[in-house]
Amino acid sequence: QSSGSLIKDSFGATTSVSEFNQFVSSVINNLASCTKRVAVITEKNAYTYDTILSLVFSGRTWVPISESLPPHGILEIIQSCTPDLILMSRKFSESIKDKADFSDFTISILEDLISSEILLPINWPAVDDDHTAIVYHTSGSTGKPKGVVHTTGGYMVYASMTHQYIFNYKPKDIYFCSADIG
């Protein structure tokens, strides 16, 4: 929800548009070497949503992983999706360090990606409609994680049609769209 130059998330936190731009810019610039798939394991908060937007809008594939899964479930998903990078919160990193071995993977701590320097403008790449935007994992009927791909085009058509028919969106309206993180 946006009011003037403030963005209020569903958790009640308020962020200024310039703070949002600073965060997104910082994440994108810190992930410049990561070219494809990023697994995100963190609690639900405004920074997580900002990270998701940074990933998807910069042409990367976001793989959400719930921090509430047992360590073996998290490792199964990571091994099946082979991310270039795992982003996790410092809190999660501390809580799982003795429970699972992530030594074969490149890990970044989300809070370490945030810099005070604002690096604008952000040059967003063109993303094709068949680009893999999100890979959700579900246990299905076997209990093993299976990746379900959501393309940018498919997700945007869903979001657009939902806004048009459910929320009575009109061409002059401006809306922000983000998926649930897990």
HUTA-V420340 format. One record per residue. N is the residue number from 1. SS is DSSP state (alpha for helix, beta for strand, coil for the rest). PHI is phi in degrees with one decimal (none if undefined). PSI is psi in whole degrees, 0 to 359 (none if undefined). Layout:
# HUTA-V420340
n->N ss->SS phi->PHI psi->PSI
n->N ss->SS phi->PHI psi->PSI
This chain:
# HUTA-V420340
n->1 ss->coil phi->none psi->133
n->2 ss->beta phi->-118.3 psi->138
n->3 ss->beta phi->-137.0 psi->107
n->4 ss->coil phi->63.3 psi->239
n->5 ss->coil phi->-103.3 psi->17
n->6 ss->beta phi->-114.1 psi->145
n->7 ss->beta phi->-116.4 psi->126
n->8 ss->beta phi->-110.8 psi->124
n->9 ss->coil phi->-88.0 psi->175
n->10 ss->coil phi->-71.5 psi->354
n->11 ss->coil phi->-97.4 psi->1
n->12 ss->coil phi->92.4 psi->355
n->13 ss->coil phi->-76.4 psi->142
n->14 ss->beta phi->-115.1 psi->133
n->15 ss->beta phi->-129.0 psi->140
n->16 ss->beta phi->-76.7 psi->157
n->17 ss->alpha phi->-60.5 psi->321
n->18 ss->alpha phi->-67.5 psi->324
n->19 ss->alpha phi->-65.7 psi->320
n->20 ss->alpha phi->-60.8 psi->311
n->21 ss->alpha phi->-60.6 psi->321
n->22 ss->alpha phi->-63.6 psi->315
n->23 ss->alpha phi->-63.5 psi->310
n->24 ss->alpha phi->-59.2 psi->315
n->25 ss->alpha phi->-59.7 psi->316
n->26 ss->alpha phi->-63.5 psi->314
n->27 ss->alpha phi->-62.2 psi->311
n->28 ss->alpha phi->-60.6 psi->315
n->29 ss->alpha phi->-68.3 psi->327
n->30 ss->alpha phi->-76.5 psi->343
n->31 ss->coil phi->-103.2 psi->15
n->32 ss->coil phi->-55.5 psi->325
n->33 ss->coil phi->-81.3 psi->347
n->34 ss->coil phi->-91.5 psi->112
n->35 ss->coil phi->-99.2 psi->346
n->36 ss->coil phi->-131.3 psi->275
n->37 ss->beta phi->-112.1 psi->130
n->38 ss->beta phi->-127.8 psi->121
n->39 ss->beta phi->-87.0 psi->136
n->40 ss->beta phi->-121.7 psi->120
n->41 ss->beta phi->-124.3 psi->103
n->42 ss->coil phi->-161.9 psi->166
n->43 ss->coil phi->-70.6 psi->162
n->44 ss->coil phi->-80.8 psi->116
n->45 ss->coil phi->-157.7 psi->178
n->46 ss->alpha phi->-60.0 psi->320
n->47 ss->alpha phi->-63.6 psi->325
n->48 ss->alpha phi->-65.1 psi->314
n->49 ss->alpha phi->-62.6 psi->319
n->50 ss->alpha phi->-62.1 psi->321
n->51 ss->alpha phi->-64.3 psi->316
n->52 ss->alpha phi->-58.6 psi->312
n->53 ss->alpha phi->-60.6 psi->319
n->54 ss->alpha phi->-59.1 psi->317
n->55 ss->alpha phi->-67.5 psi->305
n->56 ss->alpha phi->-66.1 psi->316
n->57 ss->alpha phi->-72.9 psi->343
n->58 ss->coil phi->-96.1 psi->10
n->59 ss->coil phi->86.9 psi->13
n->60 ss->coil phi->-94.5 psi->165
n->61 ss->beta phi->-101.4 psi->129
n->62 ss->beta phi->-98.1 psi->129
n->63 ss->beta phi->-116.8 psi->101
n->64 ss->beta phi->-76.3 psi->136
n->65 ss->coil phi->-132.3 psi->124
n->66 ss->coil phi->-71.3 psi->132
n->67 ss->coil phi->-70.2 psi->348
n->68 ss->coil phi->-84.0 psi->353
n->69 ss->coil phi->-68.5 psi->153
n->70 ss->coil phi->-67.7 psi->153
n->71 ss->alpha phi->-51.5 psi->320
n->72 ss->alpha phi->-66.8 psi->327
n->73 ss->alpha phi->-67.8 psi->320
n->74 ss->alpha phi->-63.3 psi->315
n->75 ss->alpha phi->-64.5 psi->322
n->76 ss->alpha phi->-60.7 psi->317
n->77 ss->alpha phi->-65.6 psi->316
n->78 ss->alpha phi->-62.5 psi->318
n->79 ss->alpha phi->-67.3 psi->329
n->80 ss->alpha phi->-78.9 psi->331
n->81 ss->alpha phi->-99.3 psi->350
n->82 ss->coil phi->39.1 psi->69
n->83 ss->coil phi->-72.0 psi->152
n->84 ss->coil phi->-70.4 psi->332
n->85 ss->beta phi->-151.5 psi->145
n->86 ss->beta phi->-113.9 psi->122
n->87 ss->beta phi->-100.2 psi->127
n->88 ss->beta phi->-140.2 psi->155
n->89 ss->coil phi->-73.3 psi->156
n->90 ss->alpha phi->-60.2 psi->319
n->91 ss->alpha phi->-58.9 psi->314
n->92 ss->alpha phi->-66.5 psi->318
n->93 ss->alpha phi->-56.9 psi->317
n->94 ss->alpha phi->-68.1 psi->323
n->95 ss->alpha phi->-75.0 psi->337
n->96 ss->alpha phi->-108.0 psi->353
n->97 ss->coil phi->-57.3 psi->329
n->98 ss->coil phi->-96.0 psi->1
n->99 ss->coil phi->-109.2 psi->341
n->100 ss->coil phi->-149.5 psi->148
n->101 ss->coil phi->-100.8 psi->110
n->102 ss->coil phi->-105.2 psi->18
n->103 ss->coil phi->-64.1 psi->339
n->104 ss->coil phi->-83.2 psi->359
n->105 ss->coil phi->-121.7 psi->154
n->106 ss->coil phi->-85.8 psi->126
n->107 ss->beta phi->-122.4 psi->138
n->108 ss->beta phi->-125.0 psi->145
n->109 ss->beta phi->-90.9 psi->125
n->110 ss->alpha phi->-53.0 psi->315
n->111 ss->alpha phi->-62.7 psi->334
n->112 ss->alpha phi->-75.8 psi->346
n->113 ss->alpha phi->-82.6 psi->347
n->114 ss->coil phi->-84.8 psi->123
n->115 ss->coil phi->-118.2 psi->164
n->116 ss->coil phi->-86.6 psi->348
n->117 ss->coil phi->-84.1 psi->129
n->118 ss->coil phi->-92.5 psi->125
n->119 ss->coil phi->-115.8 psi->75
n->120 ss->coil phi->-110.9 psi->159
n->121 ss->coil phi->-79.5 psi->158
n->122 ss->coil phi->-88.3 psi->126
n->123 ss->coil phi->-95.2 psi->94
n->124 ss->coil phi->-72.9 psi->132
n->125 ss->coil phi->-75.6 psi->157
n->126 ss->coil phi->-71.6 psi->135
n->127 ss->coil phi->-119.0 psi->124
n->128 ss->coil phi->-67.3 psi->155
n->129 ss->coil phi->-66.9 psi->339
n->130 ss->coil phi->-95.7 psi->10
n->131 ss->coil phi->-64.7 psi->136
n->132 ss->beta phi->-74.3 psi->110
n->133 ss->beta phi->-89.1 psi->317
n->134 ss->beta phi->-139.1 psi->140
n->135 ss->beta phi->-123.0 psi->103
n->136 ss->beta phi->-84.3 psi->147
n->137 ss->beta phi->-113.7 psi->137
n->138 ss->beta phi->-131.3 psi->151
n->139 ss->coil phi->-78.4 psi->336
n->140 ss->coil phi->60.9 psi->209
n->141 ss->coil phi->-92.3 psi->349
n->142 ss->coil phi->-96.9 psi->346
n->143 ss->coil phi->85.0 psi->356
n->144 ss->coil phi->-97.5 psi->141
n->145 ss->coil phi->-66.8 psi->137
n->146 ss->beta phi->-127.7 psi->133
n->147 ss->beta phi->-81.5 psi->133
n->148 ss->beta phi->-115.1 psi->119
n->149 ss->beta phi->-86.3 psi->134
n->150 ss->beta phi->-118.5 psi->121
n->151 ss->beta phi->-84.3 psi->160
n->152 ss->alpha phi->-58.8 psi->313
n->153 ss->alpha phi->-61.9 psi->314
n->154 ss->alpha phi->-62.2 psi->317
n->155 ss->alpha phi->-66.1 psi->319
n->156 ss->alpha phi->-69.2 psi->324
n->157 ss->alpha phi->-63.7 psi->314
n->158 ss->alpha phi->-57.7 psi->311
n->159 ss->alpha phi->-63.8 psi->318
n->160 ss->alpha phi->-65.0 psi->313
n->161 ss->alpha phi->-66.2 psi->322
n->162 ss->alpha phi->-61.0 psi->314
n->163 ss->alpha phi->-66.8 psi->323
n->164 ss->alpha phi->-68.0 psi->312
n->165 ss->alpha phi->-93.1 psi->331
n->166 ss->coil phi->-93.1 psi->317
n->167 ss->coil phi->-103.3 psi->7
n->168 ss->coil phi->56.6 psi->42
n->169 ss->coil phi->-63.3 psi->137
n->170 ss->coil phi->-118.4 psi->153
n->171 ss->coil phi->-53.4 psi->332
n->172 ss->coil phi->-79.9 psi->347
n->173 ss->coil phi->-76.2 psi->154
n->174 ss->coil phi->-117.3 psi->134
n->175 ss->coil phi->-138.0 psi->157
n->176 ss->coil phi->-116.9 psi->137
n->177 ss->coil phi->-130.2 psi->132
n->178 ss->coil phi->-147.1 psi->145
n->179 ss->coil phi->-88.1 psi->157
n->180 ss->coil phi->-60.9 psi->142
n->181 ss->coil phi->-87.0 psi->11
n->182 ss->coil phi->150.0 psi->none
